[in-house]
Each structure stands twice: as C-alpha cells, then as structure tokens.
Amino acid sequence: MCSVNEEELDDGNQFMEVKPPIGVGTLCKKCEVNKAEVVLRIRDAYCRDCFISSTTHKFRAVLGKSRLLKIHDNVLIAVSPSNSSLALLHLVKTGVNDTTQKRLRCTPYAVYIDEGAVLDQTSDQRKRLCSDIVRQILSFGIPTYVSSLDKSLISEMNSQLYVNADNDTNLELNEEGDAKLRNLIADVQSLTSRDDLVQKLRHKLLFIIAEQLKCNKIFVAETGTHLAIKLMTNLSLGRGAQLPYDIGFCDSRHPDVKLLRPLRDLTSKEIVFYNIFNDMEAIHCPSFGTKSDPYCSIQKLTEKFIVELQNEFPSTISTVFRTGEKLSADNLSHTPEESCVLCQAPLDTLSVASSALQATEFSRLVSRLGPSGFPNHSVEARPNLNCEVDASDCRNISECGCQRSRLKKLTRGEVEPWLCYGCRLILRDMQSLDHLPSSVLRNIQENMRLQAMRNEIKDFLL
C-alpha cells in the first residue's frame, strides 16, 4: 500500500511546480557567458558559437564512432533541394578544409538527381532549378554531377548515367526516358506506393552512379526527424525487416558501396538554425506531398503524427529513433538471388511457414477464388516460380511441374516471388507490368533461369 496520507494528497503545495520554459535571451547553457539565440528541447539554450560547435561535433562524432570512413575514400554526396542537403555540404566542406588532425580525409563529390518528370514540372522549370542547385554546390568547391530519375530505368548499366556539371549547368532532358518514367508512376494507383517507388528508384540510381564514379561511400542528408518518420512509415508498409538498412547509420545492402547517414543525430530544427547562423538559404522544390491533404498517403500522415507529437513532447523523435536503432539484421550477407530485385534488400519472404506472410497470402487467395473455387488440397504460400499461369489463377499450385527457362512476358505470379513484401504492395498497386523497369525484368529472368538450371542438376550434385 502507498504510505502517503490522504491529507497530504489534498494539499496543493505537495505537487511539483511547473517551471516555465527557457526563452531566447537567457545565458547559454554551455558557455554561460553569451546570450542564448536558440532553444532546443524547451530548456536547452545555446548561443550562436556554441550551437554551431555542438552541431559540428555531432556530425563528426557519428563518423568517428563508426570508423567506416577511411582515409582517401571517395564520397558521393546525394544532394536534393532541402535544408539538410545544404547543411551536409557545408559540414563536409568545413571538415575537409579543417587544419586540425580531426579533419575529414576524404574526397567529396556531389550529385543532383532531377525528379521533375514525376512532379509535372516543365522543361524550363527543371533546367532553372538544376542550374540554381548546381551553382550552389559549386560554391563549396565540390565536383558536381547531374542526372535524372529516368536513368534508373535503363537496362544497360554500363552506359554513363550522369553529366559533369562543373563547366555546364544545363540539364540534358530525354523525352523518351521521361515518358517511360511518367507512365510507370502513373500506373501506380496510390500516392503512398508512388512515393515509395520513387525513393527506391532514386537509391538504386545513386548506387549505380557511385560505382561509375568509383565512390565507395554515399552520404545522404537524412536527419533524426526523417529517420523517425521513416521508421514508423516502414512499419506501416510492411518493411519492418528492412529497418536496420533504412534507418541505421550504414546501409550495407550493396556489396561495393555503403550508404551513410552522418546527420542522424541532428533534428530538422537544428539543421534550419545551422543554415541560418551560417547565412545559407536552401532552394526548395515541391514534392509529391506538397500542398496536399495530410491523409493522402501513409508518409504524409506519419509525418503529421510525429511532428505534432514532437511539439507536445520534445523527446518523441529521439525516443522513436533510438528504439529503432537497437534493431539489427540477422542476414547481413545475402546473395543476389536472395535480394529484392527492386530495392536490393534481403528477401523477407523466403521463410513463410507459419508466418504472418503465409496467413496474408492464404487470406488473399481465398478471397480471390471464393468458396466454390478454393482447392481442397493444401496450398503453399510461395508458388512455383516457373508456373505458366498467374499464381492467383493456378488451381494446382502445390503440384505444378511446368518448367520454363526462358520467358517472353512475365506474369504477376512470376514477378512477386523476387520482390520483398513492401515492394509486392507496390506491384499490386500497379495496373499492369508493362511499365516495369527493364533492368528489374532482366534480373528476374536471370534468377529464374539460374533456378531452373539448379533444379535440373541438383540430383547430380554431391
């Protein structure tokens, strides 16, 4: 039983007094000399110099603790029209030019990927935006390259997918490639899947450009705020198995290039004040969710939920982010055949026995076939990859023995087994498979031929 007397509970003096938040103009929490110019987390007040020093320390501490950035590494910085990208460029350039022993000993490169084709921007708007961003990057003295999102659909990976923008800031537009990209995005019904698909295509193109530029590291400007939102979004989209790759400091799904997130310990508010104190103004560009209803997609709804909760409870982002940081991946090493052909993450659909995926697939199959069309024999969640018909129409999935090594046109039942669960949801939002990237279809066909070959010779292997 509680030892507090009821009389004491009735006394209002026993309750803790609410302390008012610290405002701008009080003494800095760190140096206790200068007046504070920014307040973080309601009660953390900093002056300008202490705030910039703290922000720079967080950036370098993340890189230092990981020990992944080696001397003379070539680093590709993914630039977008945002405050976080501008701050990342300034932090990297300041670290490289530092004269102390703690300076960054790497060679930075920057790339801007134009996404105007899917945002209904005119050619003049896209070229103007590209010229402004390239000039801003070149002001830091970093070699700059330009590409466009339609290059992610090219099947010939040996072709050059970027343009050197050091001497020419004009964006070269490919009308045929833009048309293919628009058709692909327009074929996806929901805004949630469209946003998810664009992010996967962008990351895929970044890895290819990094390989062509011989960069073994990629820096992306994702802050702790972005990662907290992405964590909740991934859980809603069925990408929980990919959280260590999508929100961790290092994304190691690619064998030769590692994607790093050096701004993960900073919030969006800190990034904005860092740019203000350094007299930098970011170039803004609309996205899928700009001026749209917050309920139009899972990404927008999650962002609204996290941001509003952060305003009331300042520890929301750090709590969500640090909780997800404790997750780790068991299958860090995986072969290309065990990877999703769209996002290159390890397939989370290989082990389906007694799983939530099996129950979901079983329910979907029963709902599609109806009570009269449901087979009496047992149904496996993963159909034969070489079945001649769609998995949803095959009435003899467990006994199907068709063997086809070469395919002219793939069906949904043949494509789905090579996608992770999250990418399967994107595929199911598409009306047809005609606009899928040719590189994705080629990888699926190669995997199917390898599997058919393995099935033919498995009886002869020791």
N, C-alpha and C positions, 0 to 999 in steps of 0.2 A: 504493500500500500504506500501511497505517497505520504511523506512526512510533513508536507506543507499544510498549515492550518487554513481552514476556510476563511477565517477572519483576515489572514494575510492576503488571500486572493482578492478580497473585496477592496483592499487598499490600493488605490491607483498609483501610489508612489513606488510600489514594488516592481512595476513594469519598467522595461528598458526604454529610455528616452530616445526618440528618433533624432538622429543627427542630420542636419541639413547637408546637402551635397556641397563639395568644394567648388568654388567658381573660379573663373579666369581672373587673374589679378593677385591671387594669393602667392605665397612664396613657392618656388619649385620644390617638389618632393625630393629631388635628388641632390641638387647643389645647395638648396636652402639660402640662396643669395638673390638670384634673379626672380622676377615676377613670372608666374606661370602664364603661358599663352595657349595651352591646350590641356583639356581634361579628358582622361581615358578611364573607362570603367567607374565613372561617377566621382571617385575620390583620388585618382592618380593624376596629379597636376605636374606638368613639365614646362620648363622654359624652352625656347627655340633650340638652343645649342644642345641641351640635354636630351631633348626629344630626337633630334637628328642622330646624335651619338647612340642612343638606345636602339633606334631603328636599324642603323648600320650594323650594330653589334648582333642583333637578332639575325640579320641576313647572313653575316659571316659565320656566326656560331652554328647555324644549320649546316652550312657547307663543311665547316671544320669538324664537327662531331661525326659526320657520316664518313669522312675520309674517302669519298668516292671521286672527288675532283683531284686529278693528278696534275703534276707539272707538265706544261706544254700540251695539255688537252685542247682539242678544237671543240668549242662550244657553239651550238646554234641556238640563238635566242628567237623564240616564236613571238612575233610582235603582232598586236592587234590594236585597234583604236580604243584604248582604255587607259585609265589612270594607272592600273597595276603594271601594264607593259611599259609605260613611260618611267615609272619608278624603278622597274627592273633594269632598264637600260642605264639609268643614272647610277644605280648601285654597282652594276658590273663595271662600268667605265671608271667610277671612282675607285673601286677595288683594284683594277688593273693598273691605274696610274699612281697608286699609293707607293710611297717611297720606303715604307717600313717593311719588316720581314713578314707581316701578315697580309701582304698584297696578294691578289689573285694572280697566279702564274698560269694563265690560260690565254688562248687566242679566241676572242669572241667574233662571231658572225651573226648577222640578223637576217631574218626572212619574214616577209609580209605576204600572207595568203589572202587574195581577194575573194570575197564571198558575195559580191554584188549580184551575181547571176541568180542567186536564190532569194535575194531581197528585193527584186523588181526595181533595181536601180538602172538608170540609163547609162549608156557608154560614157557620156561626158561626166556624170556624177562619179562613176567608178574611177575614171582616169584622174579626175581632180582630187579625189580622196587619196588615191595611191600616190600622187605627186606630193601631197602635203605630208603624208606619213613618211615617205622616203626622205624628204628634206629634213624632217625632224630626226630621223635615225642618223642620217649623215652628219648632223650637227654634233653627234657624240664621237665622230671619227671611227665608226664601226662599219666594216664592209657589209653592204646591203644587197639582198636578192629579193626578187619579186616573183610570185607565182599566183595561180588562180585555182580555185577549188575543182574546176572541171578536169584538171590534170590528174586527179585521183582516180578517174575513170579509165585512164589509158592503160591498155594491157601490156604494151611494150615498156617494161620497166627500165630498159637501157637508154631510152630516149631522155633527153635533158628536159627537166620539168620546171626549170627556173630561168630567170633572166637577171643578169648582173645590172643592178640599178645605180652603180657608182657614177656612171657617166650619163646615163639616160634614165630619167624617172618615168617615162611613158609606159603605160601598161599595154601589153600586146593581148588583144582580145581574140578569142577563137569562137566564132559564131556557132560552128558545128558542135564544139565541146560544150558551150553554154547551153545549147538547145538540149543536148543529152542530159545535162545536169538538171535543167528545169523539168524535163519530162520525168526524171527519176524522183525528184522531190514532190512534184505534183501528183505522182502516182500514189504517194503515201497519204493516207486519209487524215490521220490525227496530227495535230501540231506537236504533241509530245514525241511521237515517233520521228517526225521531221527534224526536230531539234536534236534528238539523239543520233539520227543518221548523219547529220551534218558534222557533229562532233567526231564521230568515228571516221568519216572521210577525211576530215582535217588532220587528225592524228596519224592516219595512215600515210597521208602525203608528207607530213613532217618527217616521219622516219625515212621515207624514200629520199627526200631532199638531203637529209643529214648524211645518208650513205653516199650519195653522189658528191657531196662537198667534203667527204672524209672527216665528218664530225662524229665523235663517239659519245657526245653528251648533248642533250637538248634541255634548255631552260624554258619553262613555261611560267607565266605570271599568275598563278593561282594562289590566292591568299587563303587564310584560315576561314574567312567568311564563305568563299567559293567552295572550299572543300567540305565545310559543314553542310551546305546546301546540297552538294553532290552526294554526300553520304546518305542523306535522307531520300534523295531522288533515286539513287541506285537501289535502295531497299524497296522502294515502291515499284521500280521497273523490273524487279527480279534479277538484279545484278549484284546480289549480296556476295556471291563467291568472288567477284572481281574487286571488292573494296580495297584489299591491300595494294592492288595495282593502280586504282583510280584515285585514291586519297593519300597513299603513302608518299614518303619523300622520294623514293625511287620507283619508277615503273620499269621493271626489267623483263617485260614480256617479249621484247625484241632481243635477239641474241647478240647483236653487234652494237646497238645504240641504246643508251639508258636515258630515260626522261626524268629530269629532276625538277623539284618544286621548291626553290630556295626562299619563297615568300610565305611559306606555310605557317610561320609563327606570327605573321602580321595580319591585322584585320583590314577591312576596306577603309575604315575610318582613319587608321594610321597612315595608309597609303595616300589618302586625299590630303592630309595635313603635311605629309612629307613633300608632296609636289608643291603645295602652297608655300612652304618655307624655303623651297629651292627655286621659286619663281618659274615653275613649269606648268604649262596648261596642256592637257591631253586633248586629242582630236576624237570627237565622239561620232559614232556611226550607229544607225538603227540596227536592231536585230529582230529575230522572229517575235519576241515578246514585247517589243517597243509599242507603247500606246495601246496595248491590248488588255482585255479583261484578265484579272489575276487567276480566274478559274478556267482559262483557255487551255492550259497544259499543266502537267504534273510539275514541271520545272518551275513555272511561274507561281503556282500555288505553294510549293515548298519554300520558295524564296520569300514569299509573303509571310508565311508562318514563322520562319526562322528570324527574319528581320524584325517583325513585330514583337516576337518573344524576347529578342535581344534588347529592344528598347526598354522593356519592363524588367528584365533580369539580365544584367550585363555579363554574367558568366555563361550564358546559353551556348554561344559559339564555341568557347573553349571546352565546355563540358561535352558537347556533341563531338567535337573534333578529336579530343583526347580519348574519348571512348572508342571511336573508330580506329584510332592509331594503334590500339592494342591488338587489333586483328592481324593475323599473319596467314600467309598462303602455304598450304602443305605441299602442293605440286608446283614448286618454283621452276623446275626443269620439265619441259614438255616438248614433244616432237611436233613438227608442222602438222602431222595428221591428227594430233590431239588438240589443235588450236582452232579457234573460230576463224573462218575464212574472211569475216568482215572486220572484227575488232582485234584479232590475233591473241585474244585471251584464252587461257586453257578452257577446254570444253567442260562445262559443269553438267553435261547431260550424258556422260559416259556410264555412270553408275546410277541406274534408275530403279533398281529393285527396292521395293518397299520405301519409296521416296515420295516427296510431295509432287515431283515431276510426273511420276507414274500415275498418281491419282489424278492430276490435272489432265494428262493425255487421255486417260481412261474415260474421264467425265466428258471431255470434248468429243471423243469418238462415239460414245453412247448418245450424246445429244445430237450428233450429226446423223447417225444411222437411224435413230428412232427404235422403238420397241420391236418392230417387225423385222428390221434389217440387221439387228445385232446378232453376231455369230454365237453359237453355243460353246465353241471351244475357247480355250484361254487365249488372251491377246497380250502380246508383249508391247511394252511402251515404245521400244525402238524398232521400227520396221526394217525389213531387208533393204539395204541401201540400193540394191540393183533391181528393185521391183519395177515392173513395166508400167504400173498404174500409180495414181496418186495414193498416198498412204491412207487418206480418209476414205477412198473408194475400194481399196483392196479388201476382199472378203475372206482371204485365206493368208493373212499376214504371217502367221507362225509357220506355215508350210510352203511359203512361196519359194521356189527354187530357180527363178529366172536368173540367168547370168548374161549380163551385157557389159562389155568393157568399153565400148565407145558410144557416146550419146550425141545426138544431134540437137535435141531440145530437152532441157531438164524440166522435171515436174516439181511441184512443191514437196512431195514426199521424198524426192531425191536430194533436194537442197537443204531441207530442215535439219537432217542429222549432222550436218557440218557446221551448224550455227549454234552458238550458246543460247541459253533460254532468253536473255534480253534481246538478242538480235532476231530470234524467232518471232518475237512480238512485233518487231519492225516489219518482218516479212509478211506476217498475217494482216498488217495494215495496208499492204500493197495490193492493188487490184490485179496486177499481172507481174510476171517475171521478165518481161521483155526489156525493161529498162535497167535491170541489174548491171553493175559494172562488169565488163568483160573479164577483168582480172579475177573477180570472185568466181565467175562461172568456170574459168580456166582452172583455177585451183581445185574446185570441186571435182571436175572431170579427172584431173591428175590423181587426186586422192581415191577416186572410185576405181580407176584403172590399177592403182597400186594395191588396193584391197582385193580386187578380183584376181590379180596375179598372185597375191599371198594365199588366197583361198585355193588356188589351183595347185600350188606347190607345197602346202602345209603338210600333206601326208608323206612327202618325201624328205622332210626335214628331220634331223635327229633331235 
